[in-house]
Amino acid sequence: MLEILCIIVFLGALTGMCFFQCSLLMGGITAAAALALFIVGRFVLRAEKFGKFRKCLSLCLSAGLLCLCYFVPVRTGSYGTLDYQKQIGKLVDLQIGGKSDEADEQYELMIKKYGEDDHLLFVKVQSQLDKGNLADAKETLAAFENQHSQLYYKASEQLIQDEFRIEEELPERLLDLYIAACNDNPRWWYPAKNAGGLLYDQGKFNEAIYYLTRAYIYDEDPDGETAYYLGSCFMELGNTDEGFPLMVQALDLGVNETIESHISWYLHTLTAEEGNQNEETDS
């Protein structure tokens, strides 16, 4: 048991120092301790004089080694995933706080340290849009390495919304973007939901069902709004068998007052139609 644990801790310490930015000092001490205890367990504790106490000593040494692992800290001010996340979080906080000059300095520091990747470009686009620099934002968006990613489409959405905010072509621009995002990211529910909603507004219920169904399936935390629009599409096409349960589910999941009133109207209309049919049958 002690020997197996020593091997695991030794390899873990080396991996942590090489790939996860663990402290070189404490990581080295832990690796050395694991190696030393491996030798002790392999060659010393097997002596006959330790026969009665071998298990007890092994457990104590194993516990000590595990406690030592707990005190191996992560290096500060170094390269790596943790440092990158910390630095980009600091950059976002500076932008949200309106400290544009400090945010620009932080951005330049990150470029020097890690290079300008799509995550940094995404933050840069947001900053440029906040300042109203649409032309600069377009140039930054064009510099994205992966122009099929969710980050790229989120930045594109913000740019389109700012550029065509009060123009009639905004819905069409967004619809084209959402459809392209769906094609590039088939399991991403967000553009599917928005594409379905825009198609619903245009009265294209069959097309809306296609995208809303994808959003309904792939959203890990489905909301009442998606269920409502999908159910409403079925109701508008006369398919009450599929539309009615979705309307009920939308109420269970929770919707705003406007949608709730629309659902009430659908359900009232459906109930009234069924009542009329029953009266005609009885007569």
Disulfide bonds with the S-S distance in Angstrom:
none
